[in-house]
Amino acid sequence: MKQVLVVDNHPVIRKFMSSVLMEKGHSVFTAEDGVSALEILSEYIPDVIFIDLIMPNISGNKVCQIIRRRRHLDHCLLVVLSAIAAEEDDMLLNDLGADLILAKGPFNRLSGHVADIMAMVEAGQENRLKGAVIGREDLSARQITKELLSSKRHYETTLHHMSEGLLELLDDGQIVYANPAAVSIIGVAEEDLLSAAFIRFFRDKDQSLIAQRISEATQDGQKVLRNETLGLNDKLVSITIIPVREESRHYTLVVMLQDITRQKHAEKELQEREEKYKQERNFLDNIFENSPEAIAIVDHHGRFTRWNHQAARLFGYDFAELKGKKAFHLYADSGAMEKMLGILRDKGSVQDYEIGFTRKDGASVPCAVSMSLLCNDAGEKIGSLSIIRDLSEWRQVEQKLRYLSFHDTLTGAYNRAFFEEEMQRLATERHLPLGIIICDIDFLKRVNDTMGHQQGDNLIVEAADILKNAFRTGDIIARIGGDEFAVLVPRSSPEIITNCIHRLREMIADFRTRRPELNLSISIGYAISTELPVDTRALFKKADDHMYLEKSKLSC
């Protein structure tokens, strides 16, 4: 017993194949489309897979390619079950990734072919099947419909070989002639057709209409029923009634039958596909117009052909203002635009390329552009589609995050991480002499304990403001602990450091005069390095030791 998967969107084919295979003792799973097939194959490993090419959701071609990329399915015999593939000479098995093609022919012949294939699989002779196209000879030849004949006097051989069904009726509706095609369409033996009433082979609801049309044809001699679709047994047929005037004003009726069952099914399928296409198009249009990102389409000359609502909001232009105009004038930097278009030409797409645009009001807006080329069925480039994301808010957030990553949130001074990074960066010859000043707020714990942490935070903020005003713009002021600040003074000298500390002490004294209740006091220590290499740790420790030496005098 072999494990078999049958993938076909037509329930009759699935049922037929299941019946044939199960009758031979094989285990059968079926799938109605490519999605179902892949779900089954995620847990089920068959020995043989029969798969149709024309299916909804995922095509049979794509499913074949996916199967061949899954190593655990390498041993599976992959059989394309399709009349189309068998009829097309240029349909290559390698393109499909399949082992062989089995044509969808008459069921009696198809069942035999399936049985033969499974027998060879059971015998371990799968390799003999590789590259074969089985059942092509079972397919009906495609025939060109010949011109209708309007008289029973046409040659019998022509009538006999017509692909359309042809009947001759007496004026009372009795059948006196039927060509082989008509016998086949009606599905009744010729001997049972002759002398029978024509209307009896139609559905009950259509019999009165046929009787009425026959009566009108014999009275008026007109083509009263042409290409009208009616039910004949289990088929849909198109009927044309042609009255032929005989002697004595009698009429013989020539009835043309054409089996359009497949055509109607195909029309229905086409209609369903068109409806599905409309739904998908509406769905995509809704996505396009309501996307939170700006979307624009340009032709191969770079002229706008479509522009969604978000693009109008982002750039300030209605589409009517831009339709047919070239897109290049929206770019703020023509050089960056050319570089982006070069990537597009080389790779066929661009992902998240950051570039500036100019709004209608002249304002510049930073954006990230993802762009793809658009091609027609012949592979010719016909334009491109761009998805444009406004980076303005992200840039603001990015700047804020960058600011927070290097600054103390309470005081706005730099934080310890930034201070240590800058201390290493400034330890070079062009920044010598390099000075470090360490400042520690005295008695902060006493303020927190007696006046509250809020007042303590206020004292820290005031101390930071004094430090910012006391030093040069290029000096690095950082809060490196709860009550401790450090200042990097590049290209300094003992005189510059002394002047800075003197200015700092004056500002502290002035603050104590204005705000005596806070009793602000700051211990200060400093150190200067004049030669390379700069030992930043030793320099920092020296300044810190001097600060603690000054602080120790407060307790004496």
C-alpha positions as CSV (number, residue, x, y, z in Angstrom):
1,M,0.0,0.0,0.0
2,K,1.3,3.5,-1.0
3,Q,0.5,6.8,0.5
4,V,-1.0,9.2,-2.1
5,L,-1.9,12.9,-2.2
6,V,-4.3,14.2,-4.9
7,V,-4.4,18.0,-5.3
8,D,-7.2,19.3,-7.6
9,N,-9.8,22.0,-7.2
10,H,-12.5,20.0,-9.0
11,P,-14.4,17.7,-6.6
12,V,-15.2,15.2,-9.4
13,I,-11.5,14.7,-10.1
14,R,-10.7,14.3,-6.5
15,K,-13.5,11.8,-6.0
16,F,-12.6,9.9,-9.1
17,M,-8.9,9.7,-8.3
18,S,-9.6,8.6,-4.7
19,S,-11.9,5.9,-5.9
20,V,-9.4,4.5,-8.4
21,L,-6.5,4.6,-5.9
22,M,-8.4,3.2,-2.9
23,E,-9.8,0.4,-5.0
24,K,-6.1,-0.7,-5.5
25,G,-5.6,-0.6,-1.7
26,H,-3.7,2.7,-1.5
27,S,-4.1,5.3,1.3
28,V,-5.4,8.6,-0.2
29,F,-5.4,12.2,1.1
30,T,-7.0,15.0,-1.1
31,A,-6.6,18.7,-1.2
32,E,-8.7,21.2,-3.0
33,D,-6.1,23.9,-3.5
34,G,-2.4,24.7,-3.0
35,V,-2.8,26.0,0.5
36,S,-4.5,22.8,1.7
37,A,-1.9,20.7,0.0
38,L,1.0,22.5,1.7
39,E,-0.8,22.2,5.1
40,I,-1.2,18.4,4.6
41,L,2.5,18.1,3.4
42,S,3.7,19.7,6.6
43,E,2.7,16.5,8.5
44,Y,2.1,13.9,5.8
45,I,4.8,12.4,3.6
46,P,3.2,10.6,0.6
47,D,4.9,8.3,-1.9
48,V,3.1,9.8,-4.9
49,I,1.6,13.2,-5.4
50,F,-0.9,13.9,-8.3
51,I,-1.3,17.7,-8.7
52,D,-3.3,19.9,-11.0
53,L,-1.8,23.1,-12.3
54,I,-4.7,25.5,-12.4
55,M,-5.9,26.0,-8.8
56,P,-7.0,28.9,-6.6
57,N,-4.8,30.5,-3.9
58,I,-1.5,28.9,-4.8
59,S,-1.0,27.6,-8.3
60,G,0.1,24.0,-9.0
61,N,3.3,25.3,-10.6
62,K,4.3,27.1,-7.4
63,V,3.3,24.1,-5.2
64,C,5.5,21.8,-7.3
65,Q,8.4,24.2,-6.8
66,I,7.9,24.3,-3.1
67,I,7.7,20.5,-2.9
68,R,11.0,20.2,-4.7
69,R,12.6,22.5,-2.3
70,R,11.7,20.4,0.7
71,R,14.3,17.7,1.2
72,H,12.1,15.4,3.1
73,L,9.8,15.1,0.0
74,D,12.7,14.3,-2.4
75,H,11.6,10.6,-2.7
76,C,8.0,11.5,-3.7
77,L,7.0,10.8,-7.3
78,L,5.4,14.2,-8.5
79,V,2.8,13.7,-11.2
80,V,1.3,16.8,-12.9
81,L,-2.4,15.9,-13.6
82,S,-3.3,18.3,-16.4
83,A,-4.6,18.3,-20.0
84,I,-3.0,21.7,-20.5
85,A,0.4,20.6,-19.6
86,A,0.1,17.5,-21.9
87,E,-1.0,19.6,-24.9
88,E,1.6,22.3,-24.6
89,D,4.8,21.2,-26.3
90,D,6.9,23.8,-24.6
91,M,5.8,22.8,-21.1
92,L,9.0,21.4,-19.6
93,L,9.0,19.1,-16.6
94,N,12.1,20.8,-15.3
95,D,10.2,24.0,-15.2
96,L,7.5,22.4,-13.2
97,G,9.8,20.4,-10.9
98,A,7.7,17.3,-11.7
99,D,8.6,13.8,-12.6
100,L,6.0,13.2,-15.3
101,I,2.8,14.5,-16.8
102,L,-0.5,12.6,-16.9
103,A,-3.2,14.1,-19.2
104,K,-6.7,14.5,-18.0
105,G,-8.5,12.4,-20.6
106,P,-11.6,10.2,-20.5
107,F,-12.0,8.6,-17.1
108,N,-11.9,5.0,-18.4
109,R,-8.5,5.7,-20.0
110,L,-7.3,7.9,-17.1
111,S,-8.0,5.2,-14.5
112,G,-5.9,2.7,-16.5
113,H,-3.0,5.2,-16.6
114,V,-3.2,5.8,-12.9
115,A,-3.2,2.1,-12.2
116,D,-0.1,1.6,-14.5
117,I,1.8,4.4,-12.7
118,M,1.0,3.0,-9.2
119,A,2.0,-0.5,-10.4
120,M,5.4,0.7,-11.4
121,V,5.8,2.6,-8.1
122,E,4.9,-0.5,-6.2
123,A,7.5,-2.4,-8.2
124,G,10.2,0.2,-7.4
125,Q,10.5,1.3,-11.1
126,E,9.7,5.0,-10.6
127,N,12.8,6.0,-12.6
128,R,11.2,4.5,-15.8
129,L,8.5,7.1,-15.5
130,K,10.7,10.1,-15.2
131,G,10.2,12.6,-18.0
132,A,7.1,10.8,-19.5
133,V,4.0,12.5,-20.8
134,I,1.2,9.9,-20.5
135,G,-2.3,10.0,-22.0
136,R,-1.7,12.8,-24.6
137,E,-3.2,10.5,-27.2
138,D,-6.4,10.4,-25.2
139,L,-7.1,14.1,-25.6
140,S,-9.8,15.2,-28.1
141,A,-8.5,17.2,-31.1
142,R,-9.3,20.9,-31.1
143,Q,-11.7,21.4,-34.1
144,I,-12.8,24.6,-35.8
145,T,-16.6,24.9,-35.9
146,K,-17.8,24.8,-39.5
147,E,-20.4,27.1,-41.0
148,L,-24.0,26.2,-40.3
149,L,-25.9,24.5,-43.1
150,S,-29.4,25.9,-43.9
151,S,-30.7,23.1,-46.0
152,K,-31.1,19.3,-45.7
153,R,-29.7,19.0,-49.2
154,H,-26.1,19.5,-48.1
155,Y,-23.8,16.6,-48.7
156,E,-24.3,13.7,-46.2
157,T,-20.5,13.4,-45.7
158,T,-20.3,17.0,-44.6
159,L,-23.1,16.5,-42.1
160,H,-21.6,13.3,-40.9
161,H,-18.3,14.9,-40.0
162,M,-19.5,18.1,-38.5
163,S,-18.4,18.7,-35.0
164,E,-21.8,20.4,-34.2
165,G,-24.9,18.3,-33.8
166,L,-27.4,18.5,-36.6
167,L,-31.0,17.2,-36.5
168,E,-33.8,17.3,-39.1
169,L,-37.4,17.6,-37.8
170,L,-40.7,17.3,-39.5
171,D,-43.1,20.2,-38.9
172,D,-44.6,18.2,-36.0
173,G,-41.3,18.0,-34.3
174,Q,-40.4,14.4,-35.1
175,I,-36.7,13.6,-35.6
176,V,-36.0,12.0,-39.0
177,Y,-32.2,12.6,-39.1
178,A,-29.4,12.9,-36.6
179,N,-25.7,13.2,-37.4
180,P,-23.1,11.5,-35.1
181,A,-22.4,14.7,-33.2
182,A,-26.1,15.1,-32.4
183,V,-26.3,11.5,-31.2
184,S,-23.3,12.1,-28.9
185,I,-24.6,15.4,-27.5
186,I,-28.1,14.0,-26.8
187,G,-26.6,10.8,-25.4
188,V,-29.2,8.5,-26.9
189,A,-28.7,5.8,-29.6
190,E,-29.6,6.8,-33.1
191,E,-32.3,4.2,-33.3
192,D,-34.0,5.7,-30.3
193,L,-33.8,9.2,-31.7
194,L,-35.5,8.6,-35.1
195,S,-39.2,9.2,-35.0
196,A,-39.0,10.5,-31.4
197,A,-40.4,13.9,-30.5
198,F,-37.6,16.4,-30.2
199,I,-39.0,18.1,-27.1
200,R,-39.0,15.0,-25.0
201,F,-35.2,15.2,-24.4
202,F,-35.4,18.6,-22.7
203,R,-36.1,19.5,-19.2
204,D,-39.8,19.9,-18.3
205,K,-39.5,23.6,-17.9
206,D,-38.0,24.0,-21.4
207,Q,-40.4,21.6,-23.3
208,S,-43.2,24.2,-23.7
209,L,-40.7,26.7,-25.0
210,I,-39.3,24.3,-27.6
211,A,-42.8,23.4,-28.7
212,Q,-43.7,27.0,-29.1
213,R,-40.6,27.8,-31.1
214,I,-41.2,24.8,-33.5
215,S,-44.7,26.1,-34.1
216,E,-43.6,29.6,-34.8
217,A,-40.8,28.4,-37.1
218,T,-43.3,26.4,-39.3
219,Q,-45.7,29.3,-39.4
220,D,-43.4,32.2,-40.1
221,G,-40.4,30.6,-41.6
222,Q,-38.0,32.6,-39.3
223,K,-35.0,31.7,-37.2
224,V,-36.9,31.9,-34.0
225,L,-34.4,30.4,-31.7
226,R,-30.7,31.0,-32.1
227,N,-27.9,30.5,-29.6
228,E,-30.3,30.1,-26.7
229,T,-28.9,28.0,-23.9
230,L,-31.2,25.2,-22.7
231,G,-30.8,22.0,-20.6
232,L,-30.6,18.8,-22.6
233,N,-30.3,15.8,-20.3
234,D,-27.3,16.6,-18.1
235,K,-25.8,19.1,-20.6
236,L,-26.2,22.7,-21.6
237,V,-26.6,23.2,-25.3
238,S,-26.9,26.2,-27.6
239,I,-29.7,25.7,-30.1
240,T,-30.4,27.3,-33.5
241,I,-33.6,26.3,-35.4
242,I,-33.5,26.9,-39.2
243,P,-36.8,26.5,-41.1
244,V,-36.3,25.1,-44.6
245,R,-39.3,25.5,-46.9
246,E,-40.4,22.4,-48.8
247,E,-43.0,22.0,-51.5
248,S,-46.7,22.7,-50.7
249,R,-45.6,25.3,-48.1
250,H,-44.4,22.7,-45.7
251,Y,-41.3,23.2,-43.6
252,T,-38.5,20.9,-42.5
253,L,-36.6,22.2,-39.5
254,V,-32.9,22.0,-39.3
255,V,-31.8,22.1,-35.7
256,M,-28.2,23.0,-34.8
257,L,-26.9,21.7,-31.4
258,Q,-23.7,22.8,-29.8
259,D,-22.6,21.4,-26.5
260,I,-21.6,24.4,-24.5
261,T,-21.4,22.8,-21.0
262,R,-17.7,23.3,-20.7
263,Q,-18.0,26.7,-22.2
264,K,-20.6,27.8,-19.7
265,H,-18.6,26.3,-16.8
266,A,-15.6,28.1,-18.1
267,E,-17.7,31.3,-18.4
268,K,-18.9,30.9,-14.9
269,E,-15.4,30.2,-13.7
270,L,-14.2,33.3,-15.6
271,Q,-17.0,35.3,-14.1
272,E,-16.1,34.1,-10.7
273,R,-12.4,34.9,-11.3
274,E,-13.3,38.3,-12.6
275,E,-15.4,38.9,-9.5
276,K,-12.5,37.7,-7.4
277,Y,-10.2,40.0,-9.3
278,K,-12.6,42.9,-8.7
279,Q,-12.7,42.1,-5.0
280,E,-8.9,41.8,-4.9
281,R,-8.5,45.0,-6.9
282,N,-10.9,46.8,-4.5
283,F,-9.0,45.4,-1.6
284,L,-5.7,46.6,-3.0
285,D,-7.2,50.0,-3.8
286,N,-8.4,50.3,-0.2
287,I,-5.0,49.4,1.0
288,F,-3.4,51.9,-1.4
289,E,-5.7,54.8,-0.5
290,N,-5.9,54.2,3.2
291,S,-2.3,53.2,3.9
292,P,-0.7,55.1,6.7
293,E,2.3,55.5,4.5
294,A,2.5,57.7,1.4
295,I,2.4,55.7,-1.8
296,A,3.2,57.1,-5.3
297,I,3.4,55.4,-8.7
298,V,5.3,56.9,-11.6
299,D,5.7,55.8,-15.3
300,H,9.0,55.0,-17.0
301,H,9.5,58.7,-17.6
302,G,9.2,59.5,-13.9
303,R,5.8,61.2,-14.3
304,F,3.2,60.7,-11.5
305,T,0.3,58.3,-12.5
306,R,-1.1,57.7,-9.0
307,W,-0.8,59.3,-5.5
308,N,-2.7,58.2,-2.3
309,H,-4.3,60.3,0.4
310,Q,-1.3,60.0,2.8
311,A,1.0,61.3,0.1
312,A,-1.2,64.3,-0.4
313,R,-1.2,65.0,3.3
314,L,2.6,64.5,3.6
315,F,3.6,66.7,0.7
316,G,0.7,69.1,0.6
317,Y,-0.2,68.5,-3.0
318,D,-3.5,67.2,-4.4
319,F,-3.0,64.5,-7.1
320,A,-4.5,66.8,-9.7
321,E,-1.6,69.2,-9.2
322,L,1.0,66.5,-9.8
323,K,-0.6,64.2,-12.4
324,G,1.7,63.9,-15.4
325,K,4.5,65.9,-13.7
326,K,7.9,64.5,-13.0
327,A,8.7,63.5,-9.4
328,F,12.3,64.8,-9.3
329,H,11.3,68.3,-8.2
330,L,10.0,66.9,-4.8
331,Y,13.5,65.7,-3.8
332,A,15.5,68.1,-1.7
333,D,18.9,66.6,-2.7
334,S,19.2,65.7,-6.4
335,G,22.5,63.9,-5.8
336,A,20.9,61.6,-3.2
337,M,18.0,61.0,-5.6
338,E,20.4,60.0,-8.4
339,K,22.2,57.6,-6.1
340,M,18.9,56.0,-5.0
341,L,17.7,55.7,-8.6
342,G,21.1,54.0,-9.5
343,I,20.4,51.4,-6.8
344,L,16.9,50.9,-8.2
345,R,18.2,50.3,-11.7
346,D,20.9,47.9,-10.5
347,K,18.9,45.8,-8.1
348,G,15.3,46.4,-9.1
349,S,14.3,47.7,-5.7
350,V,15.3,50.0,-2.9
351,Q,14.6,49.4,0.8
352,D,14.3,52.2,3.4
353,Y,16.5,54.7,1.6
354,E,16.7,57.8,3.8
355,I,16.3,61.0,1.7
356,G,14.8,64.4,2.1
357,F,11.7,65.8,0.3
358,T,10.4,69.4,-0.1
359,R,6.8,70.0,0.7
360,K,4.5,72.4,-1.2
361,D,5.0,75.0,1.5
362,G,8.8,74.7,1.1
363,A,9.4,72.8,4.3
364,S,11.9,69.9,4.2
365,V,10.7,66.5,5.5
366,P,13.1,63.5,6.1
367,C,11.7,60.3,4.8
368,A,12.5,56.6,4.2
369,V,11.7,55.4,0.7
370,S,11.1,51.8,-0.4
371,M,10.9,51.6,-4.2
372,S,10.2,48.8,-6.7
373,L,10.2,48.6,-10.4
374,L,7.0,47.8,-12.2
375,C,7.1,45.7,-15.4
376,N,4.5,44.6,-17.9
377,D,3.9,41.0,-19.0
378,A,6.7,41.2,-21.5
379,G,9.1,42.1,-18.7
380,E,9.5,45.7,-19.9
381,K,9.9,48.4,-17.3
382,I,6.8,50.6,-17.2
383,G,7.4,52.6,-14.0
384,S,8.0,52.3,-10.3
385,L,6.0,52.2,-7.0
386,S,7.3,54.1,-4.0
387,I,6.3,53.7,-0.3
388,I,7.4,56.8,1.6
389,R,7.5,56.9,5.4
390,D,7.7,60.2,7.2
391,L,10.7,60.1,9.6
392,S,10.0,63.5,11.2
393,E,8.6,62.1,14.5
394,W,11.2,59.3,14.5
395,R,14.0,61.8,14.1
396,Q,12.6,63.8,17.1
397,V,12.3,60.7,19.1
398,E,15.8,59.6,18.0
399,Q,17.2,63.0,19.0
400,K,15.5,62.8,22.4
401,L,16.7,59.3,23.0
402,R,20.3,60.3,22.1
403,Y,20.0,63.3,24.4
404,L,18.7,61.1,27.2
405,S,21.5,58.6,26.6
406,F,24.2,61.3,27.3
407,H,22.4,63.6,29.8
408,D,21.3,63.5,33.4
409,T,17.5,63.7,33.5
410,L,17.4,65.8,36.7
411,T,19.9,68.6,35.8
412,G,20.4,68.4,32.1
413,A,24.1,68.1,32.6
414,Y,26.0,65.3,30.9
415,N,25.9,61.9,32.6
416,R,28.8,59.8,33.9
417,A,28.9,57.5,30.8
418,F,29.3,60.5,28.5
419,F,31.9,62.0,30.8
420,E,34.0,58.9,30.8
421,E,33.8,58.7,27.0
422,E,34.8,62.3,26.6
423,M,37.6,62.0,29.1
424,Q,39.2,59.3,26.8
425,R,38.5,61.3,23.7
426,L,40.2,64.4,25.1
427,A,43.3,62.6,26.3
428,T,45.2,63.6,23.2
429,E,48.0,66.1,22.5
430,R,45.8,68.7,20.9
431,H,43.6,69.0,24.0
432,L,46.5,69.3,26.5
433,P,46.8,70.6,29.1
434,L,43.7,68.7,30.3
435,G,42.1,69.7,33.5
436,I,39.6,67.9,35.7
437,I,37.6,69.7,38.4
438,I,35.6,67.5,40.9
439,C,32.7,69.2,42.8
440,D,30.7,67.6,45.6
441,I,27.7,69.2,47.3
442,D,28.2,69.3,51.0
443,F,25.6,68.2,53.6
444,L,23.1,67.0,50.9
445,K,22.0,64.1,53.1
446,R,21.2,66.6,55.9
447,V,19.0,68.6,53.5
448,N,17.2,65.4,52.3
449,D,16.6,64.3,55.9
450,T,15.4,67.6,57.3
451,M,13.8,69.4,54.3
452,G,12.9,66.4,52.1
453,H,14.2,64.9,48.9
454,Q,12.4,67.3,46.7
455,Q,14.4,70.2,48.3
456,G,17.5,68.1,47.9
457,D,16.8,67.7,44.2
458,N,16.3,71.4,43.9
459,L,19.7,72.0,45.6
460,I,21.3,69.6,43.0
461,V,19.6,71.5,40.1
462,E,20.8,74.9,41.5
463,A,24.3,73.6,41.8
464,A,24.2,72.3,38.2
465,D,23.0,75.7,36.9
466,I,25.9,77.5,38.8
467,L,28.4,75.1,37.3
468,K,27.0,75.7,33.7
469,N,27.4,79.5,34.2
470,A,30.8,79.3,35.7
471,F,32.6,77.4,32.9
472,R,33.3,77.9,29.3
473,T,31.1,76.7,26.5
474,G,33.5,74.0,25.4
475,D,34.0,72.6,28.9
476,I,32.2,69.3,29.7
477,I,30.1,69.5,32.8
478,A,28.7,66.1,34.0
479,R,26.8,64.8,37.0
480,I,28.8,61.6,37.9
481,G,27.0,60.7,41.2
482,G,24.1,61.7,43.4
483,D,25.8,64.8,44.8
484,E,29.0,64.9,42.7
485,F,29.8,66.7,39.5
486,A,32.9,66.7,37.3
487,V,34.2,69.2,34.8
488,L,36.6,68.5,31.9
489,V,38.5,71.6,30.9
490,P,40.5,70.9,27.7
491,R,43.4,73.2,26.6
492,S,43.6,74.6,30.1
493,S,46.4,75.9,32.3
494,P,46.7,76.4,36.1
495,E,45.7,80.0,35.6
496,I,42.5,79.1,33.7
497,I,41.6,76.4,36.3
498,T,42.2,78.8,39.1
499,N,40.1,81.5,37.5
500,C,37.3,79.0,36.9
501,I,37.3,77.8,40.5
502,H,37.4,81.4,41.7
503,R,34.5,82.3,39.5
504,L,32.6,79.2,40.8
505,R,33.2,80.2,44.4
506,E,32.0,83.7,43.8
507,M,28.8,82.4,42.2
508,I,28.2,80.0,45.1
509,A,28.7,82.8,47.6
510,D,26.2,85.0,45.7
511,F,23.7,82.1,45.7
512,R,24.1,81.7,49.5
513,T,23.3,85.4,49.9
514,R,20.1,85.1,47.7
515,R,19.0,81.7,49.1
516,P,20.4,81.4,52.6
517,E,17.8,78.8,53.6
518,L,19.4,76.2,51.2
519,N,22.9,76.8,52.7
520,L,24.6,75.6,49.5
521,S,28.2,74.5,50.0
522,I,30.4,72.7,47.4
523,S,33.8,71.1,48.0
524,I,36.1,71.4,45.0
525,G,39.2,69.6,43.9
526,Y,41.2,69.7,40.6
527,A,44.1,68.2,38.7
528,I,45.9,69.0,35.4
529,S,47.7,66.7,33.0
530,T,50.3,68.4,30.7
531,E,52.1,65.4,29.1
532,L,51.3,62.3,27.1
533,P,50.2,59.6,27.7
534,V,47.4,60.9,29.8
535,D,46.5,58.5,32.7
536,T,42.8,59.6,33.0
537,R,42.1,57.4,36.0
538,A,45.1,58.8,37.9
539,L,44.1,62.3,36.8
540,F,40.5,61.8,38.0
541,K,41.7,60.3,41.3
542,K,44.1,63.1,42.0
543,A,41.3,65.7,41.5
544,D,38.9,63.6,43.6
545,D,41.5,63.3,46.5
546,H,41.9,67.1,46.5
547,M,38.1,67.5,46.7
548,Y,37.9,65.1,49.7
549,L,40.8,66.9,51.3
550,E,38.8,70.1,51.2
551,K,35.6,68.4,52.3
552,S,37.5,66.9,55.4
553,K,38.2,70.5,56.6
554,L,34.4,71.1,57.0
555,S,34.2,68.6,59.8
556,C,37.2,70.1,61.7
